[in-house]
């Protein structure tokens, strides 16, 4: 593939864009703000205003691969509302469309494993919106004959967005939930998995994007604080106002997420199979 359109040039989108650019692909990425588009241009991407129909049509015409990373809103997936009309206007038929979802679609598994073919049971509004967006993309794929794949991300972290950053700036909180575990994924491992899928498209493919080591948040925070030589953050109840809504949502679910399918079908292996290796990579990047 020679061209990639990223609808949502944020943290993950930029990481994928850099890998694609380094692999010789022409990369276009969207941002709603002028400042965001300037930042994308500074990295060598073609910056697109997603509200500009002409720009979107041109970008889809030149992109055999399209990645959607934006979160759904109350009206559904913004990518569906913008990308599909752009494809129609351009008469474009991408070889690969990837929609980035979340493992929140599984809901709580009481510590058990979650696999791609399991029934979905989202426990939050955000998770339910993801389920709706997934259904929309799969329906479009079948209806238009497009090669749509879904990617369910665990908690993503990396340079600038990690437990080390939260400990250093005082945002970290220690919340103890006995028996609660969840998976994580380093941003570079997630980007590598998406790139691997572009090389092996499968219509209707669904992949968990996650590490090998579901672990309690308490364990990660304690280790990271000791590694950095910092005091433990304050221990608070889950309902404390200092706990962000996003973090609170993670604590609602207790599950282990399998990445076996991505390994088997895409030949992918995480460079950071657990949060320990991932933390060291984050610190090395400082």
Secondary structure per residue as TSV (DSSP state, phi and psi in degrees):
chain	resnum	aa	ss	phi	psi
A	1	X	-	360.0	139.2
A	2	X	-	-108.1	-14.0
A	3	X	E	-138.5	143.3
A	4	X	E	-135.8	129.6
A	5	X	E	-107.2	124.1
A	6	X	E	-108.0	112.2
A	7	X	E	-89.8	94.4
A	8	X	S	117.4	79.5
A	9	X	-	-84.8	54.6
A	10	X	S	-93.2	-147.5
A	11	X	H	-59.4	-56.4
A	12	X	H	-69.6	-43.0
A	13	X	H	-56.8	-42.5
A	14	X	H	-66.8	-37.8
A	15	X	H	-63.4	-44.2
A	16	X	H	-64.5	-41.7
A	17	X	H	-59.6	-41.7
A	18	X	H	-64.7	-41.2
A	19	X	H	-64.8	-42.7
A	20	X	H	-64.8	-42.6
A	21	X	H	-60.5	-45.4
A	22	X	H	-66.5	-22.7
A	23	X	T	-86.3	3.6
A	24	X	T	93.4	10.3
A	25	X	-	-88.1	149.0
A	26	X	E	-83.6	127.4
A	27	X	E	-119.3	128.4
A	28	X	E	-116.9	142.5
A	29	X	E	-141.4	148.3
A	30	X	E	-99.9	150.1
A	31	X	-	-152.5	140.2
A	32	X	S	-78.0	-20.5
A	33	X	S	-105.0	147.1
A	34	X	H	-58.4	-37.1
A	35	X	H	-65.9	-40.5
A	36	X	H	-64.8	-39.9
A	37	X	H	-67.9	-35.5
A	38	X	H	-64.3	-39.7
A	39	X	H	-65.0	-38.1
A	40	X	H	-66.2	-43.0
A	41	X	H	-61.8	-36.3
A	42	X	H	-63.8	-21.5
A	43	X	T	-94.7	4.8
A	44	X	T	89.8	14.4
A	45	X	-	-95.2	154.0
A	46	X	E	-78.9	119.2
A	47	X	E	-91.1	130.0
A	48	X	E	-119.7	134.9
A	49	X	-	-84.4	115.2
A	50	X	T	-64.2	-16.7
A	51	X	T	-85.9	-7.4
A	52	X	-	-90.7	104.6
A	53	X	H	-62.4	-37.5
A	54	X	H	-66.7	-43.5
A	55	X	H	-62.7	-42.6
A	56	X	H	-64.5	-42.0
A	57	X	H	-63.1	-43.3
A	58	X	H	-63.1	-41.6
A	59	X	H	-65.9	-41.2
A	60	X	H	-70.0	-32.7
A	61	X	H	-62.9	-30.9
A	62	X	T	-103.0	12.9
A	63	X	-	-126.9	103.3
A	64	X	S	-70.9	-10.3
A	65	X	E	-127.4	136.1
A	66	X	E	-131.5	126.5
A	67	X	E	-117.2	130.6
A	68	X	E	-112.8	117.9
A	69	X	-	-116.2	-4.5
A	70	X	-	-73.2	149.8
A	71	X	-	-77.5	147.7
A	72	X	-	-71.5	154.9
A	73	X	B	-116.6	-168.7
A	74	X	T	-63.7	-23.2
A	75	X	T	-92.1	-4.0
A	76	X	B	119.5	-151.9
A	77	X	-	-90.8	120.2
A	78	X	H	-60.3	-29.0
A	79	X	H	-65.1	-41.2
A	80	X	H	-61.2	-41.0
A	81	X	H	-70.0	-25.9
A	82	X	H	-105.7	-41.4
A	83	X	H	-74.6	-44.4
A	84	X	H	-63.6	-46.1
A	85	X	H	-60.1	-36.0
A	86	X	H	-65.0	-40.6
A	87	X	H	-61.3	-42.5
A	88	X	H	-64.1	-44.0
A	89	X	H	-64.3	-36.0
A	90	X	H	-86.0	-13.1
A	91	X	T	64.0	36.1
A	92	X	-	-99.4	147.1
A	93	X	-	-134.1	85.7
A	94	X	-	-60.0	149.2
A	95	X	S	-78.6	-18.4
A	96	X	E	-152.5	128.1
A	97	X	E	-126.9	125.6
A	98	X	E	-116.6	127.9
A	99	X	E	-109.6	122.8
A	100	X	E	-88.0	115.3
A	101	X	E	-109.8	-153.1
A	102	X	E	-145.3	150.2
A	103	X	G	-69.7	-3.7
A	104	X	G	-61.6	-18.8
A	105	X	G	-64.3	-22.1
A	106	X	G	-79.4	-24.2
A	107	X	-	69.5	-159.5
A	108	X	-	-80.9	137.0
A	109	X	-	-119.3	12.6
A	110	X	T	52.9	39.0
A	111	X	T	87.7	-5.2
A	112	X	-	-82.0	175.8
A	113	X	E	-84.3	146.9
A	114	X	E	-117.7	129.7
A	115	X	-	-121.2	160.9
A	116	X	T	-60.1	-30.3
A	117	X	T	-91.0	3.1
A	118	X	S	-67.4	155.1
A	119	X	-	-64.7	143.8
A	120	X	-	-91.6	144.1
A	121	X	-	-149.9	58.4
A	122	X	-	-57.8	135.5
A	123	X	-	-103.0	-2.2
A	124	X	S	-128.9	162.3
A	125	X	H	-59.3	-42.4
A	126	X	H	-63.0	-41.8
A	127	X	H	-64.8	-40.9
A	128	X	H	-63.3	-37.2
A	129	X	H	-64.7	-35.7
A	130	X	H	-64.1	-42.8
A	131	X	H	-59.4	-44.7
A	132	X	H	-62.7	-42.1
A	133	X	H	-66.0	-41.3
A	134	X	H	-57.8	-46.9
A	135	X	H	-60.3	-41.7
A	136	X	H	-61.2	-43.8
A	137	X	H	-68.7	-40.7
A	138	X	H	-65.4	-39.0
A	139	X	H	-63.7	-43.0
A	140	X	H	-62.7	-40.8
A	141	X	H	-60.0	-45.9
A	142	X	H	-68.6	-40.6
A	143	X	H	-71.0	-33.6
A	144	X	H	-105.7	-0.2
A	145	X	T	70.5	34.4
A	146	X	-	-99.4	148.7
A	147	X	-	-87.8	88.2
A	148	X	E	-100.7	132.8
A	149	X	E	-122.7	148.5
A	150	X	E	-111.9	143.0
A	151	X	E	-131.1	114.3
A	152	X	E	-97.8	106.0
A	153	X	E	-85.3	138.2
A	154	X	-	-80.3	-174.8
A	155	X	E	-59.2	118.6
A	156	X	E	-93.1	141.1
A	157	X	E	-145.8	170.1
A	158	X	B	165.1	-168.3
A	159	X	T	-54.9	129.9
A	160	X	T	82.8	-6.7
A	161	X	B	-147.8	72.5
A	162	X	S	-149.0	171.7
A	163	X	H	-61.6	-31.7
A	164	X	H	-63.5	-42.1
A	165	X	H	-64.0	-41.6
A	166	X	H	-68.2	-36.0
A	167	X	H	-68.0	-41.3
A	168	X	H	-67.4	-37.4
A	169	X	T	-97.7	6.8
A	170	X	T	83.4	10.5
A	171	X	-	-86.3	-16.5
A	172	X	-	-68.7	144.2
A	173	X	-	-134.8	144.1
A	174	X	B	-99.3	111.5
A	175	X	-	-120.1	119.4
A	176	X	-	-99.0	117.3
A	177	X	-	-122.9	96.3
A	178	X	T	-52.8	127.5
A	179	X	T	83.0	-4.5
A	180	X	-	-84.3	131.0
A	181	X	-	-136.8	156.2
A	182	X	B	-154.9	163.6
A	183	X	-	-90.8	166.6
A	184	X	E	-137.0	173.4
A	185	X	E	-153.7	130.1
A	186	X	E	-71.2	140.9
A	187	X	H	-56.9	-36.7
A	188	X	H	-70.1	-35.9
A	189	X	H	-65.7	-39.4
A	190	X	H	-63.0	-43.7
A	191	X	H	-63.9	-39.7
A	192	X	H	-64.9	-36.8
A	193	X	H	-64.7	-42.9
A	194	X	H	-62.8	-41.2
A	195	X	H	-63.9	-38.7
A	196	X	H	-63.5	-37.7
A	197	X	H	-67.1	-36.6
A	198	X	H	-59.4	-31.0
A	199	X	H	-79.8	-18.4
A	200	X	S	-135.1	68.8
A	201	X	-	-62.5	142.2
A	202	X	-	-141.8	111.6
A	203	X	T	-54.9	128.7
A	204	X	T	78.0	5.7
A	205	X	-	-64.3	139.3
A	206	X	E	-128.3	129.3
A	207	X	E	-134.5	133.6
A	208	X	E	-78.2	134.6
A	209	X	E	-113.1	96.0
A	210	X	-	-157.0	163.5
A	211	X	-	-85.7	-171.3
A	212	X	S	-95.9	-0.3
A	213	X	-	-135.2	76.4
A	214	X	-	-59.2	130.3
A	215	X	B	-145.6	156.9
A	216	X	-	-69.2	144.2
A	217	X	H	-61.4	-36.4
A	218	X	H	-57.7	-42.8
A	219	X	H	-62.1	-43.7
A	220	X	H	-64.9	-45.0
A	221	X	H	-64.7	-44.5
A	222	X	H	-61.5	-44.5
A	223	X	H	-64.7	-45.6
A	224	X	H	-64.0	-40.0
A	225	X	H	-63.7	-43.4
A	226	X	H	-65.2	-40.6
A	227	X	H	-62.9	-36.0
A	228	X	H	-89.5	-7.0
A	229	X	T	68.9	33.0
A	230	X	-	-111.1	153.3
A	231	X	-	-67.9	155.7
A	232	X	-	-64.1	144.0
A	233	X	-	-69.9	166.3
A	234	X	-	-63.0	142.5
A	235	X	B	-85.7	126.2
A	236	X	-	-133.4	160.9
A	237	X	-	-75.1	154.0
A	238	X	T	-59.5	-27.4
A	239	X	T	-89.0	4.0
A	240	X	-	-62.4	138.1
A	241	X	T	-59.2	-20.3
A	242	X	T	-76.4	-11.5
A	243	X	S	-83.4	123.4
A	244	X	-	-68.7	156.9
A	245	X	H	-61.1	-39.0
A	246	X	H	-63.0	-44.0
A	247	X	H	-67.8	-37.6
A	248	X	H	-61.3	-36.4
A	249	X	H	-64.1	-35.9
A	250	X	H	-62.5	-37.0
A	251	X	H	-74.5	-13.3
A	252	X	H	-72.0	-27.7
A	253	X	-	-107.0	141.5
A	254	X	-	-128.5	102.3
A	255	X	-	-157.2	161.7
A	256	X	E	-114.8	128.9
A	257	X	E	-109.0	129.5
A	258	X	-	-86.4	138.4
A	259	X	-	-111.1	18.1
A	260	X	H	-61.6	-37.0
A	261	X	H	-65.1	-44.2
A	262	X	H	-61.6	-37.6
A	263	X	H	-66.0	-44.4
A	264	X	H	-71.8	-43.1
A	265	X	H	-88.5	-31.8
A	266	X	H	-108.0	-6.8
A	267	X	-	68.2	21.2
A	268	X	-	-88.0	143.3
A	269	X	-	-135.9	135.5
A	270	X	-	-68.8	131.7
A	271	X	S	-68.2	-24.4
A	272	X	S	-122.4	81.3
A	273	X	-	-66.3	-17.4
A	274	X	S	-139.2	171.4
A	275	X	H	-63.9	-23.6
A	276	X	H	-64.8	-51.8
A	277	X	H	-63.4	-38.4
A	278	X	H	-63.9	-40.8
A	279	X	H	-62.5	-42.9
A	280	X	H	-63.0	-37.0
A	281	X	H	-65.3	-39.4
A	282	X	H	-62.9	-45.1
A	283	X	H	-65.7	-37.3
A	284	X	H	-67.1	-26.0
A	285	X	H	-83.2	-9.5
A	286	X	-	-63.3	360.0
